[in-house]
């Protein structure tokens, strides 16, 4: 009986987690239809993705015509941290890899990847990574980056 009760409680937790993720996704869809400017809309989408996967940090790198990052929208860092880092990434290292090869990339340790070039001074340490292209119609608009999932993997 105890084993069945424990199994039922685990199932309830999974259902609640799924419900919370669906609510976050629904909130993001509603935000898209609301009356926001483009930067606020993109920041809201990144925030929803961070919440959905339970990550510490998130960013969206908008790709310019020349193939480098022309806009970088971050979530999870305060303005002082952003100022310490300085200029946003241009698209080298792992971020550049995602621009050149627009496929999802999942890493347990960013620094262990052969394309990793490290972080600039003042950048908080980051370990786990999920990067995915964002496509609008038939064109890659940018890449979504999520790092440091709470609880590990």
C-alpha positions as CSV (number, residue, x, y, z in Angstrom):
1,X,0.0,0.0,0.0
2,X,2.8,2.4,0.9
3,X,4.5,1.7,-2.5
4,X,1.3,2.5,-4.3
5,X,0.8,5.7,-2.4
6,X,4.3,6.8,-3.1
7,X,3.9,6.0,-6.8
8,X,0.6,8.0,-6.8
9,X,2.4,11.0,-5.2
10,X,5.1,10.9,-7.8
11,X,2.6,10.8,-10.6
12,X,0.8,13.8,-9.0
13,X,4.1,15.7,-8.9
14,X,4.7,14.9,-12.6
15,X,1.2,16.1,-13.6
16,X,1.7,19.3,-11.6
17,X,5.0,19.9,-13.3
18,X,3.5,19.4,-16.7
19,X,0.6,21.7,-15.8
20,X,3.1,24.4,-14.7
21,X,5.1,24.1,-17.9
22,X,2.0,24.3,-20.0
23,X,0.9,27.4,-18.2
24,X,4.3,29.0,-18.9
25,X,4.0,28.1,-22.5
26,X,0.5,29.5,-22.7
27,X,1.7,32.7,-21.1
28,X,4.4,33.0,-23.8
29,X,1.8,32.5,-26.5
30,X,-0.4,35.2,-25.0
31,X,2.6,37.5,-24.8
32,X,3.2,37.1,-28.5
33,X,-0.4,38.2,-29.2
34,X,-0.2,41.2,-26.8
35,X,0.6,44.8,-27.5
36,X,4.4,44.7,-26.9
37,X,7.3,46.2,-28.8
38,X,9.7,43.6,-30.4
39,X,12.4,43.8,-27.8
40,X,9.9,43.3,-24.9
41,X,8.3,40.5,-26.8
42,X,11.6,38.7,-27.4
43,X,12.6,39.2,-23.7
44,X,9.3,37.7,-22.6
45,X,9.9,34.7,-24.9
46,X,13.3,34.2,-23.4
47,X,11.9,34.5,-19.8
48,X,9.3,31.9,-20.6
49,X,11.9,29.5,-21.9
50,X,14.0,30.0,-18.8
51,X,11.0,29.2,-16.6
52,X,9.9,26.3,-18.8
53,X,13.3,24.5,-18.5
54,X,14.1,25.9,-15.0
55,X,17.4,27.5,-16.1
56,X,19.4,30.2,-14.4
57,X,20.2,32.2,-17.5
58,X,18.7,32.6,-20.9
59,X,19.5,34.7,-24.0
60,X,18.3,35.2,-27.5
61,X,21.0,36.1,-30.1
62,X,19.3,37.8,-33.1
63,X,21.4,37.1,-36.2
64,X,22.1,39.9,-38.7
65,X,22.4,39.7,-42.4
66,X,26.2,39.3,-42.2
67,X,25.8,36.2,-40.0
68,X,26.9,37.6,-36.7
69,X,24.8,38.4,-33.6
70,X,23.3,41.9,-34.0
71,X,21.2,41.9,-30.9
72,X,21.5,39.9,-27.7
73,X,18.7,39.8,-25.2
74,X,19.5,38.3,-21.8
75,X,17.5,37.1,-18.8
76,X,18.9,36.1,-15.4
77,X,21.6,38.7,-15.1
78,X,21.2,42.1,-13.5
79,X,22.3,45.3,-15.3
80,X,25.6,45.5,-13.3
81,X,26.6,42.0,-14.5
82,X,25.8,42.9,-18.1
83,X,27.8,46.1,-17.8
84,X,30.8,44.2,-16.3
85,X,30.8,41.8,-19.3
86,X,30.8,44.7,-21.8
87,X,29.8,44.1,-25.4
88,X,27.4,41.3,-26.1
89,X,28.8,38.3,-28.0
90,X,29.4,38.6,-31.7
91,X,29.1,34.9,-32.6
92,X,32.3,33.1,-31.9
93,X,32.9,29.8,-30.2
94,X,29.8,27.8,-29.4
95,X,27.4,30.6,-30.3
96,X,29.1,30.9,-33.7
97,X,28.8,27.1,-34.1
98,X,25.1,27.4,-33.7
99,X,25.0,30.2,-36.3
100,X,27.0,28.1,-38.8
101,X,25.2,24.9,-38.0
102,X,21.6,25.8,-36.9
103,X,20.7,22.6,-35.0
104,X,19.9,22.1,-31.3
105,X,23.0,21.6,-29.1
106,X,22.9,20.3,-25.5
107,X,26.1,20.3,-23.4
108,X,26.7,19.1,-19.8
109,X,29.8,21.3,-19.6
110,X,30.2,24.3,-21.9
111,X,34.0,24.5,-21.4
112,X,34.5,20.9,-22.4
113,X,33.2,21.5,-26.0
114,X,36.0,21.9,-28.6
115,X,34.4,25.1,-30.0
116,X,34.3,26.8,-26.5
117,X,36.4,30.0,-26.4
118,X,35.6,30.7,-22.7
119,X,33.9,33.7,-21.2
120,X,35.0,37.3,-21.0
121,X,36.1,38.8,-17.7
122,X,33.2,39.6,-15.4
123,X,31.0,36.9,-16.9
124,X,29.4,34.6,-14.4
125,X,30.5,30.9,-14.7
126,X,28.1,28.7,-16.7
127,X,28.1,25.0,-17.1
128,X,25.1,23.3,-18.7
129,X,23.9,24.6,-22.0
130,X,21.0,24.2,-24.4
131,X,21.1,26.1,-27.7
132,X,18.4,26.0,-30.3
133,X,17.7,27.9,-33.5
134,X,14.7,30.1,-33.7
135,X,13.1,30.0,-37.2
136,X,10.6,32.5,-38.6
137,X,9.0,31.0,-41.7
138,X,12.0,29.6,-43.7
139,X,14.7,31.9,-42.2
140,X,16.8,31.5,-39.0
141,X,16.0,34.6,-36.9
142,X,18.4,33.8,-34.1
143,X,19.3,31.3,-31.5
144,X,17.9,30.7,-28.0
145,X,20.5,29.9,-25.3
146,X,19.6,28.4,-21.9
147,X,22.3,27.7,-19.3
148,X,22.6,26.3,-15.8
149,X,19.5,24.3,-15.4
150,X,18.6,24.2,-11.7
151,X,19.2,20.7,-10.3
152,X,21.8,19.8,-12.9
153,X,21.1,18.1,-16.2
